Amino acid sequence: MTDNVAIRIQEADFDIASEISALTAQRSDVGAVVSFTGLCRGSEDGAAIAALTLEHYPGMAEAEIARHADAAMSRWPLSGIRVVHRVGRITPGENIVLVVTASKHRQAAFEAAEFMMDYLKANAPFWKRVEAPGGTKWIEARDHDDTAAARWTRS
Amino acid sequence: MKLKYFAWVRERIGKSEEMVEPPPGVKTVEELIAWLAARGETYAYAFEKPRVIRAAIDHAHVKQDAAIAGAREIAFFPPMTGG
């Protein structure tokens, strides 16, 4: 994995400010930091939910995110990327995922953050199960996630 | 080889992993899915729509025409819904 790429999968919540600091501390060449946080909504397809449970494929999930982080590092002039993805039971309003990108200028940081999230949604081996008053069910993948990831493919 | 199952594939089969030795005629992921589906009701249910199933060999995504020779770990799972 490229230097300045950090990927963690954990049950615990994360602190956005400290993840950003990890990319900017002790350096003065970073002019732009973009952070994206994905949160658990309180409803799914219009129906209230009690919680999400996230399952992942240990080993492959880290490897797949690292592969895309390395791709982003070589595609944009970035000084670093951090990704934290939570697993286990997550209730509405809680954080699920964090992507932080740092660069000299904003465009690279914005684009790389979006690239990472699009790839994460379509290719990282995580699965969400919804816990609702009526029972539990697995969330179905959305075609637009594949489309969002595909637009980054260069011909 | 070791097989791993995730999400509803795991739930339908009723286990998260197992060791299998498919016969020599089973050469691709697609053929492995067909062989597994014939092993019993739980497998038939998990693989009832084989085209929906995603596969990974040794932690890398593969298409269903991928060869399984030399694979240490093959995983089967539904389309991913992380992020």
gemmi code that builds the backbone of each chain (N, CA, C; Angstrom):
import gemmi

chains = {
    "A": [
        ("MET", (0.849, -1.201, 0.000), (0.000, 0.000, 0.000), (0.890, 1.259, 0.000)),
        ("THR", (0.459, 2.234, -0.761), (1.208, 3.494, -0.872), (1.355, 4.162, 0.499)),
        ("ASP", (2.455, 4.895, 0.681), (2.621, 5.693, 1.909), (1.461, 6.671, 2.025)),
        ("ASN", (1.118, 7.020, 3.239), (0.054, 7.986, 3.490), (-1.326, 7.498, 3.075)),
        ("VAL", (-1.475, 6.204, 2.928), (-2.796, 5.610, 2.754), (-3.091, 4.804, 4.012)),
        ("ALA", (-4.210, 5.091, 4.647), (-4.589, 4.345, 5.847), (-6.024, 3.864, 5.694)),
        ("ILE", (-6.226, 2.578, 5.942), (-7.556, 1.989, 5.792), (-7.881, 1.199, 7.057)),
        ("ARG", (-9.030, 1.473, 7.634), (-9.420, 0.729, 8.829), (-10.870, 0.272, 8.697)),
        ("ILE", (-11.112, -0.932, 9.160), (-12.478, -1.440, 9.254), (-12.685, -1.758, 10.719)),
        ("GLN", (-13.718, -1.185, 11.304), (-13.864, -1.298, 12.757), (-15.329, -1.173, 13.164)),
        ("GLU", (-15.644, -1.683, 14.362), (-17.008, -1.534, 14.882), (-17.203, -0.157, 15.504)),
        ("ALA", (-16.154, 0.381, 16.077), (-16.262, 1.646, 16.810), (-16.494, 2.820, 15.862)),
        ("ASP", (-17.094, 3.858, 16.403), (-17.261, 5.104, 15.648), (-15.883, 5.732, 15.416)),
        ("PHE", (-15.847, 6.722, 14.511), (-14.584, 7.407, 14.241), (-14.740, 8.896, 14.521)),
        ("ASP", (-13.584, 9.549, 14.712), (-13.566, 10.986, 14.961), (-13.029, 11.671, 13.715)),
        ("ILE", (-13.907, 12.432, 13.045), (-13.547, 13.008, 11.745), (-12.365, 13.976, 11.873)),
        ("ALA", (-12.393, 14.808, 12.921), (-11.334, 15.810, 13.087), (-9.962, 15.150, 13.238)),
        ("SER", (-9.905, 14.049, 13.987), (-8.585, 13.449, 14.179), (-8.112, 12.709, 12.928)),
        ("GLU", (-9.063, 12.222, 12.130), (-8.660, 11.580, 10.866), (-8.108, 12.639, 9.905)),
        ("ILE", (-8.726, 13.824, 9.897), (-8.213, 14.907, 9.046), (-6.827, 15.352, 9.542)),
        ("SER", (-6.701, 15.494, 10.842), (-5.407, 15.913, 11.408), (-4.283, 14.970, 11.023)),
        ("ALA", (-4.620, 13.679, 10.940), (-3.587, 12.692, 10.598), (-3.012, 12.954, 9.213)),
        ("LEU", (-3.775, 13.612, 8.346), (-3.276, 13.898, 6.994), (-2.611, 15.271, 6.880)),
        ("THR", (-2.826, 16.122, 7.878), (-2.300, 17.494, 7.757), (-1.229, 17.822, 8.783)),
        ("ALA", (-1.151, 17.042, 9.869), (-0.198, 17.360, 10.930), (1.234, 17.300, 10.423)),
        ("GLN", (2.073, 18.152, 10.901), (3.506, 18.177, 10.603), (3.822, 18.418, 9.139)),
        ("ARG", (2.882, 18.983, 8.392), (3.235, 19.292, 7.003), (2.563, 20.576, 6.552)),
        ("SER", (3.168, 21.233, 5.569), (2.638, 22.524, 5.137), (2.373, 22.543, 3.631)),
        ("ASP", (2.376, 21.353, 3.020), (2.145, 21.290, 1.568), (0.698, 20.948, 1.225)),
        ("VAL", (-0.150, 20.733, 2.232), (-1.544, 20.371, 1.970), (-2.379, 21.649, 1.900)),
        ("GLY", (-3.009, 21.870, 0.749), (-3.839, 23.058, 0.609), (-5.322, 22.746, 0.599)),
        ("ALA", (-5.662, 21.453, 0.526), (-7.074, 21.083, 0.441), (-7.306, 19.718, 1.071)),
        ("VAL", (-8.308, 19.653, 1.919), (-8.728, 18.366, 2.491), (-10.217, 18.224, 2.233)),
        ("VAL", (-10.619, 17.085, 1.663), (-12.037, 16.799, 1.466), (-12.386, 15.594, 2.321)),
        ("SER", (-13.479, 15.707, 3.076), (-13.933, 14.524, 3.808), (-15.382, 14.237, 3.438)),
        ("PHE", (-15.653, 12.958, 3.213), (-17.023, 12.506, 2.979), (-17.392, 11.575, 4.120)),
        ("THR", (-18.556, 11.806, 4.710), (-19.056, 10.899, 5.742), (-20.396, 10.340, 5.300)),
        ("GLY", (-20.522, 9.019, 5.310), (-21.802, 8.372, 5.035), (-22.455, 8.012, 6.352)),
        ("LEU", (-23.733, 8.379, 6.495), (-24.442, 8.108, 7.754), (-25.612, 7.170, 7.540)),
        ("CYS", (-26.046, 6.568, 8.618), (-27.197, 5.661, 8.594), (-28.480, 6.487, 8.623)),
        ("ARG", (-29.302, 6.338, 7.570), (-30.596, 7.026, 7.542), (-31.606, 6.294, 8.429)),
        ("GLY", (-32.642, 7.038, 8.815), (-33.674, 6.436, 9.661), (-34.776, 5.747, 8.887)),
        ("SER", (-34.674, 5.806, 7.538), (-35.679, 5.101, 6.746), (-35.035, 4.527, 5.501)),
        ("GLU", (-35.628, 3.472, 5.005), (-35.140, 2.804, 3.804), (-36.356, 2.555, 2.909)),
        ("ASP", (-36.329, 3.099, 1.699), (-37.476, 2.998, 0.794), (-38.767, 3.478, 1.461)),
        ("GLY", (-38.661, 4.560, 2.230), (-39.842, 5.165, 2.837), (-40.317, 4.535, 4.132)),
        ("ALA", (-39.691, 3.435, 4.543), (-40.126, 2.771, 5.775), (-39.074, 2.977, 6.869)),
        ("ALA", (-39.559, 3.228, 8.091), (-38.645, 3.471, 9.210), (-37.815, 2.227, 9.514)),
        ("ILE", (-36.561, 2.430, 9.865), (-35.721, 1.292, 10.254), (-35.179, 1.506, 11.671)),
        ("ALA", (-34.875, 0.396, 12.342), (-34.339, 0.478, 13.702), (-32.815, 0.552, 13.661)),
        ("ALA", (-32.213, -0.157, 12.699), (-30.743, -0.203, 12.617), (-30.322, -0.878, 11.320)),
        ("LEU", (-29.047, -0.711, 11.007), (-28.413, -1.474, 9.928), (-27.378, -2.379, 10.575)),
        ("THR", (-27.200, -3.572, 9.993), (-26.065, -4.388, 10.408), (-25.191, -4.588, 9.185)),
        ("LEU", (-23.916, -4.224, 9.322), (-22.987, -4.355, 8.206), (-22.080, -5.558, 8.390)),
        ("GLU", (-22.056, -6.378, 7.348), (-21.165, -7.548, 7.314), (-20.077, -7.262, 6.285)),
        ("HIS", (-18.888, -7.790, 6.494), (-17.838, -7.618, 5.485), (-17.029, -8.889, 5.334)),
        ("TYR", (-16.183, -8.883, 4.312), (-15.307, -10.020, 4.035), (-13.921, -9.622, 4.518)),
        ("PRO", (-13.557, -10.043, 5.734), (-12.271, -9.619, 6.290), (-11.125, -10.039, 5.373)),
        ("GLY", (-10.171, -9.188, 5.233), (-9.047, -9.488, 4.338), (-9.305, -8.913, 2.963)),
        ("MET", (-10.382, -9.363, 2.315), (-10.668, -8.837, 0.987), (-11.138, -7.380, 1.053)),
        ("ALA", (-11.925, -7.031, 2.058), (-12.447, -5.663, 2.139), (-11.287, -4.663, 2.231)),
        ("GLU", (-10.332, -4.945, 3.102), (-9.166, -4.067, 3.247), (-8.381, -4.008, 1.934)),
        ("ALA", (-8.177, -5.189, 1.323), (-7.379, -5.265, 0.093), (-8.045, -4.501, -1.050)),
        ("GLU", (-9.359, -4.617, -1.140), (-10.086, -3.969, -2.230), (-10.065, -2.444, -2.067)),
        ("ILE", (-10.239, -1.957, -0.839), (-10.180, -0.509, -0.614), (-8.758, -0.011, -0.871)),
        ("ALA", (-7.760, -0.777, -0.430), (-6.357, -0.371, -0.615), (-6.011, -0.284, -2.097)),
        ("ARG", (-6.537, -1.223, -2.877), (-6.272, -1.227, -4.314), (-6.796, 0.065, -4.953)),
        ("HIS", (-7.996, 0.468, -4.552), (-8.569, 1.693, -5.118), (-7.897, 2.948, -4.568)),
        ("ALA", (-7.448, 2.885, -3.326), (-6.722, 4.029, -2.761), (-5.396, 4.205, -3.504)),
        ("ASP", (-4.719, 3.102, -3.782), (-3.467, 3.172, -4.547), (-3.732, 3.740, -5.946)),
        ("ALA", (-4.837, 3.307, -6.559), (-5.196, 3.816, -7.892), (-5.440, 5.324, -7.829)),
        ("ALA", (-6.115, 5.781, -6.785), (-6.382, 7.216, -6.635), (-5.090, 7.995, -6.418)),
        ("MET", (-4.184, 7.405, -5.608), (-2.907, 8.085, -5.335), (-2.096, 8.270, -6.622)),
        ("SER", (-2.200, 7.301, -7.548), (-1.411, 7.458, -8.763), (-2.145, 8.285, -9.824)),
        ("ARG", (-3.475, 8.397, -9.676), (-4.235, 9.146, -10.683), (-4.277, 10.646, -10.383)),
        ("TRP", (-4.298, 11.007, -9.104), (-4.354, 12.426, -8.707), (-3.132, 12.758, -7.850)),
        ("PRO", (-2.706, 14.020, -7.865), (-1.565, 14.415, -7.023), (-2.003, 14.586, -5.564)),
        ("LEU", (-2.153, 13.467, -4.864), (-2.650, 13.495, -3.486), (-1.505, 13.356, -2.506)),
        ("SER", (-1.666, 13.964, -1.330), (-0.673, 13.733, -0.285), (-1.124, 12.643, 0.684)),
        ("GLY", (-2.383, 12.244, 0.626), (-2.808, 11.141, 1.486), (-4.289, 10.835, 1.367)),
        ("ILE", (-4.641, 9.600, 1.772), (-6.041, 9.156, 1.807), (-6.252, 8.371, 3.095)),
        ("ARG", (-7.373, 8.599, 3.748), (-7.755, 7.745, 4.885), (-9.193, 7.283, 4.669)),
        ("VAL", (-9.411, 6.012, 4.900), (-10.756, 5.444, 4.792), (-11.047, 4.680, 6.074)),
        ("VAL", (-12.195, 4.967, 6.674), (-12.635, 4.178, 7.834), (-14.032, 3.674, 7.501)),
        ("HIS", (-14.244, 2.380, 7.585), (-15.563, 1.798, 7.315), (-15.988, 1.000, 8.534)),
        ("ARG", (-17.166, 1.328, 9.053), (-17.640, 0.600, 10.232), (-18.398, -0.663, 9.827)),
        ("VAL", (-18.383, -1.648, 10.715), (-19.171, -2.867, 10.546), (-19.922, -3.132, 11.849)),
        ("GLY", (-20.844, -4.082, 11.809), (-21.645, -4.377, 12.992), (-22.947, -3.591, 12.959)),
        ("ARG", (-23.566, -3.433, 14.138), (-24.886, -2.793, 14.203), (-24.746, -1.273, 14.322)),
        ("ILE", (-25.427, -0.556, 13.429), (-25.333, 0.901, 13.374), (-26.743, 1.478, 13.349)),
        ("THR", (-27.018, 2.424, 14.232), (-28.380, 2.964, 14.329), (-28.491, 4.295, 13.585)),
        ("PRO", (-29.732, 4.704, 13.222), (-29.918, 5.930, 12.448), (-29.223, 7.137, 13.084)),
        ("GLY", (-28.568, 7.917, 12.225), (-27.840, 9.081, 12.703), (-26.367, 8.812, 12.945)),
        ("GLU", (-26.002, 7.522, 13.071), (-24.598, 7.193, 13.310), (-23.803, 7.186, 12.006)),
        ("ASN", (-22.484, 7.368, 12.156), (-21.574, 7.298, 11.018), (-21.433, 5.865, 10.511)),
        ("ILE", (-21.274, 5.711, 9.188), (-20.966, 4.400, 8.606), (-19.564, 4.405, 8.004)),
        ("VAL", (-19.296, 5.409, 7.180), (-18.042, 5.386, 6.427), (-17.447, 6.786, 6.332)),
        ("LEU", (-16.122, 6.836, 6.297), (-15.420, 8.113, 6.152), (-14.324, 7.972, 5.098)),
        ("VAL", (-14.289, 8.917, 4.173), (-13.183, 9.008, 3.213), (-12.595, 10.408, 3.345)),
        ("VAL", (-11.309, 10.481, 3.562), (-10.628, 11.779, 3.629), (-9.503, 11.788, 2.604)),
        ("THR", (-9.462, 12.835, 1.790), (-8.389, 12.965, 0.803), (-7.717, 14.319, 1.012)),
        ("ALA", (-6.411, 14.355, 0.810), (-5.659, 15.606, 0.976), (-4.781, 15.833, -0.239)),
        ("SER", (-4.703, 17.100, -0.640), (-3.915, 17.445, -1.813), (-3.470, 18.903, -1.715)),
        ("LYS", (-2.647, 19.320, -2.671), (-2.254, 20.734, -2.730), (-3.462, 21.593, -3.083)),
        ("HIS", (-4.243, 21.122, -4.048), (-5.370, 21.911, -4.564), (-6.668, 21.124, -4.464)),
        ("ARG", (-7.791, 21.870, -4.473), (-9.065, 21.224, -4.142), (-9.569, 20.224, -5.162)),
        ("GLN", (-9.306, 20.463, -6.467), (-9.933, 19.602, -7.470), (-9.540, 18.130, -7.299)),
        ("ALA", (-8.257, 17.889, -7.082), (-7.789, 16.510, -6.910), (-8.432, 15.873, -5.679)),
        ("ALA", (-8.529, 16.651, -4.599), (-9.101, 16.112, -3.356), (-10.584, 15.789, -3.525)),
        ("PHE", (-11.328, 16.703, -4.178), (-12.755, 16.456, -4.435), (-12.941, 15.208, -5.298)),
        ("GLU", (-12.224, 15.182, -6.428), (-12.411, 14.072, -7.372), (-12.024, 12.734, -6.763)),
        ("ALA", (-10.905, 12.715, -6.053), (-10.440, 11.446, -5.473), (-11.408, 10.930, -4.408)),
        ("ALA", (-11.996, 11.849, -3.645), (-12.955, 11.423, -2.608), (-14.183, 10.792, -3.263)),
        ("GLU", (-14.639, 11.405, -4.364), (-15.814, 10.870, -5.046), (-15.504, 9.527, -5.707)),
        ("PHE", (-14.330, 9.441, -6.322), (-13.858, 8.188, -6.922), (-13.826, 7.076, -5.855)),
        ("MET", (-13.262, 7.368, -4.698), (-13.159, 6.355, -3.643), (-14.542, 5.878, -3.198)),
        ("MET", (-15.472, 6.815, -3.016), (-16.805, 6.411, -2.564), (-17.549, 5.612, -3.632)),
        ("ASP", (-17.430, 6.039, -4.900), (-18.109, 5.305, -5.972), (-17.591, 3.871, -6.055)),
        ("TYR", (-16.275, 3.709, -5.947), (-15.713, 2.367, -6.020), (-16.041, 1.536, -4.794)),
        ("LEU", (-16.015, 2.207, -3.649), (-16.338, 1.507, -2.413), (-17.747, 0.920, -2.449)),
        ("LYS", (-18.689, 1.733, -2.918), (-20.084, 1.276, -2.934), (-20.292, 0.104, -3.890)),
        ("ALA", (-19.590, 0.125, -5.025), (-19.830, -0.906, -6.034), (-18.952, -2.149, -5.853)),
        ("ASN", (-17.768, -1.991, -5.265), (-16.793, -3.093, -5.291), (-16.254, -3.580, -3.949)),
        ("ALA", (-16.443, -2.827, -2.894), (-15.887, -3.280, -1.617), (-16.865, -4.279, -0.988)),
        ("PRO", (-16.358, -5.430, -0.545), (-17.253, -6.487, -0.049), (-17.830, -6.209, 1.340)),
        ("PHE", (-18.892, -5.387, 1.312), (-19.692, -5.103, 2.513), (-21.151, -5.331, 2.139)),
        ("TRP", (-21.931, -5.765, 3.114), (-23.362, -5.973, 2.865), (-24.153, -5.422, 4.046)),
        ("LYS", (-25.240, -4.699, 3.704), (-26.079, -4.090, 4.746), (-27.380, -4.866, 4.914)),
        ("ARG", (-27.704, -5.142, 6.152), (-29.005, -5.741, 6.459), (-29.799, -4.755, 7.305)),
        ("VAL", (-31.050, -4.564, 6.923), (-31.917, -3.611, 7.611), (-32.689, -4.316, 8.713)),
        ("GLU", (-32.731, -3.671, 9.857), (-33.544, -4.158, 10.973), (-34.724, -3.201, 11.091)),
        ("ALA", (-35.909, -3.705, 10.817), (-37.098, -2.855, 10.857), (-38.122, -3.507, 11.774)),
        ("PRO", (-39.174, -2.737, 12.150), (-40.184, -3.319, 13.039), (-40.753, -4.636, 12.498)),
        ("GLY", (-40.875, -4.748, 11.164), (-41.460, -5.950, 10.579), (-40.502, -7.119, 10.381)),
        ("GLY", (-39.238, -6.949, 10.720), (-38.263, -8.022, 10.523), (-36.981, -7.486, 9.911)),
        ("THR", (-36.131, -8.412, 9.428), (-34.869, -7.969, 8.832), (-34.829, -8.350, 7.361)),
        ("LYS", (-34.103, -7.557, 6.579), (-33.900, -7.917, 5.182), (-32.587, -7.321, 4.679)),
        ("TRP", (-31.987, -7.987, 3.685), (-30.754, -7.487, 3.088), (-31.096, -6.382, 2.104)),
        ("ILE", (-30.309, -5.331, 2.130), (-30.494, -4.254, 1.159), (-30.024, -4.739, -0.200)),
        ("GLU", (-30.805, -4.426, -1.234), (-30.410, -4.826, -2.588), (-29.499, -3.782, -3.207)),
        ("ALA", (-28.533, -4.267, -3.985), (-27.605, -3.357, -4.653), (-28.371, -2.518, -5.666)),
        ("ARG", (-27.911, -1.297, -5.842), (-28.553, -0.394, -6.795), (-27.701, -0.308, -8.046)),
        ("ASP", (-28.377, -0.371, -9.194), (-27.653, -0.287, -10.465), (-26.859, 1.002, -10.586)),
        ("HIS", (-27.419, 2.099, -10.008), (-26.723, 3.378, -10.203), (-25.379, 3.415, -9.484)),
        ("ASP", (-25.178, 2.520, -8.495), (-23.858, 2.451, -7.865), (-22.825, 1.905, -8.845)),
        ("ASP", (-23.225, 0.898, -9.638), (-22.310, 0.357, -10.655), (-22.024, 1.411, -11.715)),
        ("THR", (-23.080, 2.146, -12.097), (-22.924, 3.189, -13.111), (-21.977, 4.274, -12.600)),
        ("ALA", (-22.141, 4.640, -11.319), (-21.297, 5.688, -10.735), (-19.833, 5.251, -10.745)),
        ("ALA", (-19.586, 3.984, -10.443), (-18.203, 3.488, -10.436), (-17.649, 3.419, -11.855)),
        ("ALA", (-18.501, 3.023, -12.813), (-18.038, 2.810, -14.190), (-17.592, 4.104, -14.861)),
        ("ARG", (-18.150, 5.245, -14.406), (-17.795, 6.492, -15.097), (-16.342, 6.885, -14.868)),
        ("TRP", (-15.680, 6.249, -13.874), (-14.263, 6.550, -13.630), (-13.332, 5.704, -14.490)),
        ("THR", (-13.901, 4.730, -15.189), (-13.072, 3.862, -16.028), (-12.575, 4.648, -17.230)),
        ("ARG", (-11.283, 4.612, -17.433), (-10.715, 5.344, -18.563), (-10.546, 4.419, -19.747)),
        ("SER", (-10.963, 4.915, -20.915), (-10.863, 4.052, -22.094), (-9.461, 4.137, -22.673)),
    ],
    "B": [
        ("MET", (-10.122, -26.922, -1.576), (-10.141, -25.471, -1.486), (-11.162, -25.028, -0.450)),
        ("LYS", (-10.927, -23.823, 0.057), (-11.857, -23.299, 1.049), (-12.895, -22.414, 0.345)),
        ("LEU", (-14.168, -22.610, 0.717), (-15.226, -21.747, 0.195), (-15.736, -20.864, 1.332)),
        ("LYS", (-16.036, -19.630, 0.995), (-16.614, -18.715, 1.988), (-17.899, -18.132, 1.430)),
        ("TYR", (-18.860, -17.936, 2.307), (-20.153, -17.394, 1.895), (-20.492, -16.175, 2.744)),
        ("PHE", (-21.098, -15.170, 2.107), (-21.436, -13.952, 2.841), (-22.891, -13.540, 2.590)),
        ("ALA", (-23.404, -12.744, 3.545), (-24.742, -12.148, 3.486), (-25.799, -13.238, 3.252)),
        ("TRP", (-26.741, -13.005, 2.308), (-27.828, -14.002, 2.198), (-27.365, -15.322, 1.593)),
        ("VAL", (-26.242, -15.340, 0.912), (-25.710, -16.633, 0.435), (-25.329, -17.488, 1.659)),
        ("ARG", (-24.667, -16.857, 2.628), (-24.288, -17.531, 3.874), (-25.524, -18.008, 4.639)),
        ("GLU", (-26.514, -17.121, 4.730), (-27.720, -17.485, 5.485), (-28.470, -18.642, 4.838)),
        ("ARG", (-28.570, -18.608, 3.507), (-29.323, -19.666, 2.821), (-28.615, -21.009, 2.926)),
        ("ILE", (-27.282, -21.009, 2.813), (-26.543, -22.264, 2.900), (-26.457, -22.737, 4.345)),
        ("GLY", (-26.443, -21.782, 5.274), (-26.428, -22.150, 6.682), (-25.034, -22.326, 7.247)),
        ("LYS", (-24.019, -21.904, 6.514), (-22.658, -21.915, 7.054), (-21.841, -20.819, 6.389)),
        ("SER", (-20.781, -20.393, 7.075), (-19.995, -19.276, 6.537), (-18.788, -19.749, 5.746)),
        ("GLU", (-18.343, -20.972, 5.988), (-17.231, -21.493, 5.190), (-17.166, -22.999, 5.282)),
        ("GLU", (-16.484, -23.600, 4.324), (-16.292, -25.054, 4.322), (-15.166, -25.404, 3.352)),
        ("MET", (-14.610, -26.616, 3.533), (-13.603, -27.123, 2.610), (-14.314, -28.071, 1.640)),
        ("VAL", (-14.008, -27.945, 0.347), (-14.600, -28.848, -0.643), (-13.529, -29.326, -1.614)),
        ("GLU", (-13.814, -30.476, -2.218), (-12.946, -30.962, -3.288), (-13.809, -31.292, -4.485)),
        ("PRO", (-14.056, -30.282, -5.335), (-14.897, -30.556, -6.497), (-14.206, -31.517, -7.458)),
        ("PRO", (-14.997, -32.279, -8.229), (-14.404, -33.219, -9.185), (-13.614, -32.465, -10.267)),
        ("PRO", (-12.697, -33.178, -10.958), (-11.819, -32.524, -11.932), (-12.575, -31.819, -13.054)),
        ("GLY", (-13.775, -32.265, -13.371), (-14.550, -31.643, -14.449), (-15.017, -30.229, -14.130)),
        ("VAL", (-14.955, -29.835, -12.852), (-15.388, -28.505, -12.435), (-14.200, -27.554, -12.553)),
        ("LYS", (-14.214, -26.768, -13.617), (-13.013, -25.967, -13.930), (-13.192, -24.458, -13.765)),
        ("THR", (-14.436, -23.989, -13.789), (-14.658, -22.539, -13.695), (-15.577, -22.224, -12.520)),
        ("VAL", (-15.651, -20.936, -12.200), (-16.540, -20.483, -11.131), (-17.982, -20.874, -11.450)),
        ("GLU", (-18.364, -20.682, -12.702), (-19.723, -21.020, -13.129), (-20.012, -22.512, -12.893)),
        ("GLU", (-19.046, -23.357, -13.237), (-19.230, -24.801, -13.037), (-19.235, -25.163, -11.553)),
        ("LEU", (-18.463, -24.416, -10.778), (-18.448, -24.659, -9.327), (-19.811, -24.309, -8.721)),
        ("ILE", (-20.400, -23.210, -9.190), (-21.731, -22.821, -8.705), (-22.754, -23.914, -9.043)),
        ("ALA", (-22.696, -24.423, -10.274), (-23.644, -25.474, -10.687), (-23.441, -26.739, -9.841)),
        ("TRP", (-22.179, -27.074, -9.577), (-21.873, -28.254, -8.763), (-22.392, -28.076, -7.333)),
        ("LEU", (-22.180, -26.895, -6.782), (-22.657, -26.613, -5.421), (-24.182, -26.643, -5.361)),
        ("ALA", (-24.831, -26.056, -6.376), (-26.296, -25.963, -6.375), (-26.945, -27.339, -6.342)),
        ("ALA", (-26.212, -28.357, -6.835), (-26.754, -29.717, -6.874), (-26.488, -30.486, -5.580)),
        ("ARG", (-25.868, -29.819, -4.589), (-25.501, -30.527, -3.356), (-26.639, -30.661, -2.360)),
        ("GLY", (-27.710, -29.896, -2.564), (-28.817, -30.003, -1.611), (-29.710, -28.788, -1.682)),
        ("GLU", (-30.794, -28.858, -0.921), (-31.806, -27.794, -0.987), (-31.266, -26.424, -0.600)),
        ("THR", (-30.453, -26.377, 0.455), (-29.969, -25.072, 0.919), (-29.070, -24.436, -0.142)),
        ("TYR", (-28.254, -25.267, -0.788), (-27.372, -24.762, -1.846), (-28.184, -24.344, -3.068)),
        ("ALA", (-29.177, -25.172, -3.412), (-30.021, -24.847, -4.570), (-30.706, -23.496, -4.355)),
        ("TYR", (-31.140, -23.243, -3.108), (-31.800, -21.976, -2.774), (-30.802, -20.816, -2.892)),
        ("ALA", (-29.612, -20.996, -2.325), (-28.599, -19.925, -2.364), (-28.205, -19.571, -3.794)),
        ("PHE", (-28.143, -20.588, -4.644), (-27.670, -20.361, -6.022), (-28.799, -20.437, -7.045)),
        ("GLU", (-30.043, -20.155, -6.601), (-31.183, -20.290, -7.522), (-31.110, -19.307, -8.688)),
        ("LYS", (-30.473, -18.145, -8.458), (-30.262, -17.196, -9.560), (-28.753, -17.027, -9.718)),
        ("PRO", (-28.101, -17.965, -10.400), (-26.624, -17.969, -10.423), (-26.012, -16.691, -10.991)),
        ("ARG", (-26.705, -16.028, -11.907), (-26.112, -14.833, -12.507), (-26.008, -13.670, -11.516)),
        ("VAL", (-26.804, -13.723, -10.464), (-26.781, -12.649, -9.455), (-25.555, -12.779, -8.549)),
        ("ILE", (-25.053, -14.006, -8.421), (-23.982, -14.279, -7.462), (-22.654, -13.702, -7.930)),
        ("ARG", (-21.974, -13.017, -7.019), (-20.628, -12.514, -7.285), (-19.621, -13.471, -6.649)),
        ("ALA", (-18.416, -13.503, -7.238), (-17.402, -14.417, -6.727), (-16.058, -13.722, -6.611)),
        ("ALA", (-15.249, -14.207, -5.676), (-13.874, -13.716, -5.544), (-12.963, -14.915, -5.356)),
        ("ILE", (-11.822, -14.886, -6.012), (-10.805, -15.918, -5.808), (-9.612, -15.271, -5.113)),
        ("ASP", (-9.260, -15.833, -3.962), (-8.132, -15.312, -3.178), (-8.197, -13.789, -3.034)),
        ("HIS", (-9.378, -13.308, -2.642), (-9.611, -11.897, -2.298), (-9.684, -10.952, -3.490)),
        ("ALA", (-9.786, -11.479, -4.716), (-9.932, -10.602, -5.882), (-11.223, -10.960, -6.619)),
        ("HIS", (-11.980, -9.922, -7.027), (-13.205, -10.169, -7.786), (-12.882, -10.920, -9.069)),
        ("VAL", (-13.726, -11.900, -9.422), (-13.557, -12.599, -10.710), (-14.914, -12.727, -11.386)),
        ("LYS", (-14.873, -12.909, -12.713), (-16.086, -13.214, -13.445), (-16.340, -14.714, -13.348)),
        ("GLN", (-17.558, -15.111, -13.738), (-17.898, -16.521, -13.563), (-17.187, -17.460, -14.533)),
        ("ASP", (-16.563, -16.906, -15.573), (-15.804, -17.798, -16.470), (-14.361, -17.988, -15.996)),
        ("ALA", (-14.032, -17.426, -14.840), (-12.662, -17.554, -14.320), (-12.353, -19.002, -13.947)),
        ("ALA", (-11.112, -19.421, -14.220), (-10.671, -20.773, -13.860), (-10.432, -20.852, -12.357)),
        ("ILE", (-10.772, -21.997, -11.768), (-10.600, -22.146, -10.314), (-9.322, -22.904, -9.958)),
        ("ALA", (-8.587, -23.372, -10.968), (-7.365, -24.134, -10.700), (-6.402, -23.304, -9.856)),
        ("GLY", (-5.888, -23.902, -8.784), (-4.900, -23.226, -7.947), (-5.490, -22.288, -6.903)),
        ("ALA", (-6.816, -22.138, -6.893), (-7.437, -21.223, -5.923), (-7.336, -21.805, -4.517)),
        ("ARG", (-6.969, -20.958, -3.568), (-6.964, -21.393, -2.159), (-8.318, -21.101, -1.523)),
        ("GLU", (-8.884, -19.936, -1.852), (-10.138, -19.533, -1.211), (-11.056, -18.893, -2.250)),
        ("ILE", (-12.254, -19.438, -2.355), (-13.235, -18.860, -3.274), (-14.437, -18.409, -2.445)),
        ("ALA", (-14.861, -17.176, -2.676), (-15.993, -16.633, -1.908), (-17.167, -16.350, -2.835)),
        ("PHE", (-18.367, -16.589, -2.304), (-19.598, -16.285, -3.045), (-20.443, -15.326, -2.208)),
        ("PHE", (-20.988, -14.312, -2.887), (-21.770, -13.317, -2.150), (-22.685, -12.558, -3.101)),
        ("PRO", (-23.690, -11.862, -2.532), (-24.578, -11.042, -3.370), (-23.850, -9.758, -3.798)),
        ("PRO", (-24.428, -9.007, -4.751), (-23.863, -7.699, -5.088), (-23.672, -6.865, -3.812)),
        ("MET", (-22.605, -6.098, -3.784), (-22.199, -5.425, -2.559), (-23.016, -4.159, -2.282)),
        ("THR", (-23.190, -3.881, -0.997), (-24.020, -2.734, -0.595), (-23.346, -1.947, 0.532)),
        ("GLY", (-22.024, -1.787, 0.428), (-21.317, -1.027, 1.467), (-21.367, 0.462, 1.212)),
        ("GLY", (-20.519, 1.166, 1.936), (-20.379, 2.609, 1.765), (-21.455, 3.393, 2.471)),
    ],
}
model = gemmi.Model(1)
for chain_id, residues in chains.items():
    chain = gemmi.Chain(chain_id)
    for i, (resn, *xyz) in enumerate(residues, 1):
        res = gemmi.Residue()
        res.name, res.seqid = resn, gemmi.SeqId(i, " ")
        for name, pos in zip(("N", "CA", "C"), xyz):
            atom = gemmi.Atom()
            atom.name, atom.element = name, gemmi.Element(name[0])
            atom.pos, atom.b_iso = gemmi.Position(*pos), 0.0
            res.add_atom(atom)
        chain.add_residue(res)
    model.add_chain(chain)
structure = gemmi.Structure()
structure.add_model(model)
structure.setup_entities()
